[in-house]
């Protein structure tokens, strides 16, 4: 009888402790979860690349936010060896399945947009920014991806809100061997 009483008491105390409100030891207000924007080039339900924003914290204070292009799966982004930042294209450019030097396809992650702590607007990394100081916005991104064991090339036209940093996909197009930017 004494054992039964001790067992019931133990279960009651365990139930009371497990149902009581406890403080969460992790303060979620300090975590900086990245914002991500997925792009499905061919509408097959599988994202081909994403834009993701990461925040650099210094002494728990956000000091820099950077948006990166992340190729997903076997997707590759078009790059140019003569340019150190993301290689954007322009209207009437063509994306070739086998580009000529200095262009090439890579699966490397690249920065695309950035904002420092005290800045009021975002800066888009682009060829125009490097050459003229004026960022292109919207931008064209060259892409190579797989679908049904076939390689396709294409482009995505993305406009960034320079106040919030949020992207908007305006247009996209792809083809087997060569794809011209026409909108």
Secondary structure, DSSP 4 states (H G I P E B T S, - for coil): -HHHHHHHHHHHHHHHHHHS----SS-GGG--PPEEEEE-TTSSSS--EEEEEEEEEETTEEEEEEEEEEE-TT-EEEEETT-SS--EE-TT-EEETTPPTTEEEE---EEEEEEETT-SS-EE--HHHHHHS---SSEEEEEEEEETTEEEEEEEEEEE-TTT--EEEEEEEEESSEEE---
